[in-house]
Amino acid sequence: MPRPDGRSNSELRPTVLERRANPYAEGSCLVRMGGTLVHCTASVEDGVPRFKKGSGQGWVTAEYAMLPRATSERNDRERHGAGGRTYEIQRLIGRSVRAAMRDFAFGEFTIKVDCDVLVADGGTRCASITGACVALYDACAWLAERTGQPSAFGQLVAAVSVGKVAGEHRLDLAYLEDRDAEVDANVVMLEAETFVEVQGTGEGGTFDRAELTALLDLADTGLRQLFALQRSAIGA
């Protein structure tokens, strides 16, 4: 069965990482994956959360938001704190960007990563992680220059979705595919090929170990391409 946009099952959507899209932030990246568009910034602030005070170490945290008309219908702004889905996604982004750090020995500063979805067409959390990594890289470089210490950035982290749609295993699901998926998963991995997180769900059916392995192999194909795009963006 052909995909809605004509891609092969193992093909990423056209992906662009625009580094330093925000001139005011210490690090930023505008990421487009097909129809999904996410603005990621990384801001350095003095001070750390209470549990880090006095440690001499810094911290990295993340927030995620979807703009009111990012989808076909307007959704209200979350003015009274993050809702359940938003909170779960921003915790995932936070875990992912912290996994990219070499260490937190950069003094008592906090790097806040904000991922704002401008347009949503599936895979917003995955696009956020992939773009946030580029923003974090530059924020760490800015902080290293300020403190005279080596950059605390360790390695690239990226994320991609995979799923089973109409009985076929597919990479990087757009919204229409994600909506109809029998199985879908989000895979977050470091460039060293270690997993940060695998979120897999049988939405309209179950899946066995062989299918899980096939989906992870498919995700690996996409993640290698995303790492190459990240390296190109940061000039590494």
C-alpha angles and dihedrals in degrees: 000000000000119000118246092251097038097249124144115252092255096046127107120224112256103286129198127181112197106195120208093014090153114058094198102053123083087233133009144164133184107209125195121188107176106301094346115100123185129178111212124190132177116204126189116218132179115251136030137236117283095261090059099045114122093013096102087229131113134224140223123211137167142214129195131197139169116218117237096256100034088115137041091277129040116257123199121254114255096242097162100051135296119312122231097271093043092048092051092050095048091049088053091050090048093051090047098051092044088054088058092060122099090209141320097245094122099106130265099317129124123220109206115198115200121193114190118184110220096175125012122207101148131298096054095149091048093048089047093055093046093050095039090059092060091047091049092051091059094043090054090049090050091050092047090054091049096048099034090234128122115270113275091214110116114180143335122279125193139168137209138176126235131179152158113258124173088350093305130112109236136185126225103005120219118213097270090052094044090051092054099035119132089201128012134178139179114214122198117189141169119232088250085070096250119132124242094184142345116199110187128169136178098224098171101008144354131274133212131223093266091055091048090053091049091051092048090050089051091049090051089057091055096041092055089056092048092051089053090051091049092050090050091050095052093040095242 
